[in-house]
Amino acid sequence: MVDTWQLVVFWALFAMMGVSALRVVTSSNVVHAALYLVVTLMGAAALYVLLLAEFVAWVQVLVYVGAIIVLMLFGLMLTRAPIGKGMFDNDQRLVAAVTAGALFGVTTWIIVDAFEGQKITLSKATGIRAESIGDVIFSSFVLPFEVISMLLLAALIGAVVIARRD
């Protein structure tokens, strides 16, 4: 059974992540949006800790919060993209809001229908171990792992090439 403190922490993280995720897509400053994305991704790492998956939480912090955000800011600086406030608005806000709401509703309905009435019991023994994750990544998922690393390398090289043209 889930303790009361776990529910309180979960709902606090849910509220924090929801507000920061909304600020990611509504912020007119790209750097502020990246910082709100850091808050959202750190909240996801905290949820992993709440689920007793400490290894996955640290991977979330290192890969997403560390590498992806640094790569994003690095690309912004190398390409000399407009960083301050800009006019990026268009007339499709209502369509985007309706689409996002419909997607949220359908996803929520599918998840509730699939897991209705199931209880999750957490113990230290059910946590995800680093050894089992390493075995799966480097045996079953070697090709996707290498493809992602090459994609990140290509993005970095592409940012340098674009920045060097000037």
C-alpha positions as CSV (number, residue, x, y, z in Angstrom):
1,M,0.0,0.0,0.0
2,V,1.2,3.5,-0.8
3,D,2.1,5.6,2.2
4,T,0.6,9.1,2.7
5,W,3.9,10.8,2.3
6,Q,4.5,9.1,-1.0
7,L,1.2,10.5,-2.3
8,V,2.0,14.0,-1.0
9,V,5.4,13.9,-2.7
10,F,3.9,12.5,-5.9
11,W,1.3,15.3,-6.1
12,A,3.8,18.0,-5.3
13,L,6.1,16.7,-8.0
14,F,3.1,16.4,-10.4
15,A,2.2,20.1,-9.8
16,M,5.8,21.3,-10.2
17,M,6.3,19.3,-13.4
18,G,3.0,20.4,-14.8
19,V,3.6,24.1,-14.2
20,S,7.2,24.0,-15.5
21,A,6.1,21.9,-18.6
22,L,3.5,24.6,-19.4
23,R,6.2,27.3,-19.0
24,V,8.4,25.4,-21.5
25,V,5.9,25.7,-24.2
26,T,4.6,29.2,-23.3
27,S,7.9,31.0,-22.6
28,S,9.0,33.5,-25.1
29,N,12.6,33.3,-24.1
30,V,14.4,30.2,-25.3
31,V,16.9,30.1,-22.4
32,H,14.1,30.3,-19.9
33,A,12.3,27.5,-21.7
34,A,15.4,25.4,-21.4
35,L,15.6,26.1,-17.7
36,Y,12.0,25.1,-17.2
37,L,12.8,21.9,-19.1
38,V,15.5,21.2,-16.6
39,V,12.9,21.5,-13.8
40,T,10.6,19.2,-15.6
41,L,13.3,16.6,-16.2
42,M,14.5,16.8,-12.6
43,G,10.9,16.2,-11.5
44,A,10.9,13.0,-13.6
45,A,14.1,11.9,-11.9
46,A,12.5,12.5,-8.5
47,L,9.6,10.3,-9.6
48,Y,12.0,7.6,-10.4
49,V,13.5,7.9,-6.9
50,L,10.0,7.7,-5.5
51,L,9.5,4.4,-7.5
52,L,12.8,3.0,-6.0
53,A,14.6,3.1,-9.4
54,E,17.7,5.1,-8.3
55,F,19.8,4.1,-11.2
56,V,17.3,5.2,-13.8
57,A,16.9,8.5,-11.8
58,W,20.7,9.1,-12.0
59,V,20.7,8.3,-15.7
60,Q,17.8,10.7,-16.2
61,V,19.9,13.4,-14.4
62,L,23.1,12.7,-16.3
63,V,21.7,12.1,-19.8
64,Y,18.7,14.4,-20.0
65,V,19.4,17.2,-17.5
66,G,23.1,17.2,-18.1
67,A,23.8,16.3,-21.7
68,I,20.7,17.2,-23.6
69,I,20.2,20.6,-22.0
70,V,23.9,21.5,-22.4
71,L,23.7,20.3,-26.0
72,M,20.6,22.5,-26.6
73,L,22.2,25.6,-25.1
74,F,25.5,24.8,-26.9
75,G,23.6,24.6,-30.2
76,L,21.8,27.9,-29.4
77,M,25.0,29.7,-28.8
78,L,26.8,28.2,-31.8
79,T,24.1,29.0,-34.3
80,R,23.6,32.5,-33.0
81,A,19.9,31.9,-32.7
82,P,17.8,34.7,-31.3
83,I,17.8,34.0,-27.5
84,G,15.7,36.9,-26.1
85,K,12.0,37.5,-26.5
86,G,10.8,37.0,-30.0
87,M,7.5,37.0,-31.9
88,F,7.0,33.3,-32.5
89,D,3.3,33.4,-32.2
90,N,0.8,32.3,-34.9
91,D,-2.9,31.8,-35.3
92,Q,-2.9,28.1,-34.4
93,R,-3.0,28.3,-30.6
94,L,-6.6,27.1,-30.4
95,V,-6.0,24.1,-32.7
96,A,-2.9,23.2,-30.7
97,A,-4.7,23.5,-27.4
98,V,-7.6,21.3,-28.6
99,T,-5.2,18.7,-30.0
100,A,-3.2,18.6,-26.8
101,G,-6.3,18.3,-24.7
102,A,-7.6,15.5,-26.9
103,L,-4.3,13.7,-26.8
104,F,-4.2,14.0,-23.0
105,G,-7.7,12.7,-22.7
106,V,-7.2,9.7,-25.0
107,T,-3.9,8.8,-23.3
108,T,-5.4,9.1,-19.8
109,W,-8.4,6.9,-20.8
110,I,-6.1,4.2,-22.3
111,I,-3.9,4.1,-19.2
112,V,-6.8,4.1,-16.7
113,D,-8.5,1.3,-18.8
114,A,-5.3,-0.8,-18.9
115,F,-4.3,-0.5,-15.3
116,E,-7.7,-0.1,-13.5
117,G,-7.8,-1.8,-10.1
118,Q,-4.1,-2.9,-10.1
119,K,-2.0,-2.1,-7.0
120,I,1.7,-1.5,-7.1
121,T,3.7,-2.7,-4.1
122,L,7.2,-1.2,-3.9
123,S,10.1,-2.7,-2.0
124,K,13.8,-2.4,-2.3
125,A,13.9,-5.9,-3.9
126,T,11.6,-4.7,-6.8
127,G,13.9,-1.7,-7.7
128,I,15.7,-1.8,-11.0
129,R,19.3,-2.9,-10.7
130,A,22.1,-1.4,-12.7
131,E,23.4,-4.9,-13.6
132,S,20.1,-6.0,-15.3
133,I,19.8,-2.7,-17.2
134,G,23.4,-3.0,-18.4
135,D,22.7,-6.5,-19.6
136,V,19.7,-5.5,-21.5
137,I,21.2,-2.3,-23.1
138,F,24.4,-4.0,-24.2
139,S,22.8,-7.2,-25.4
140,S,19.3,-6.6,-26.8
141,F,19.5,-2.9,-27.5
142,V,23.1,-2.4,-28.7
143,L,22.0,-1.1,-32.1
144,P,19.5,1.6,-30.8
145,F,22.1,2.7,-28.2
146,E,24.7,3.2,-30.9
147,V,22.3,4.9,-33.3
148,I,21.4,7.4,-30.6
149,S,25.0,8.1,-29.8
150,M,25.7,8.7,-33.5
151,L,22.7,11.0,-33.8
152,L,23.9,13.1,-30.9
153,L,27.4,13.3,-32.4
154,A,25.9,14.3,-35.8
155,A,23.9,17.0,-34.1
156,L,27.0,18.4,-32.4
157,I,29.0,18.3,-35.6
158,G,26.1,19.9,-37.5
159,A,25.9,22.8,-35.0
160,V,29.7,23.4,-35.3
161,V,29.5,23.4,-39.2
162,I,26.5,25.8,-39.2
163,A,28.3,28.1,-36.8
164,R,31.6,28.0,-38.7
165,R,30.0,29.2,-42.0
166,D,30.0,32.8,-40.9
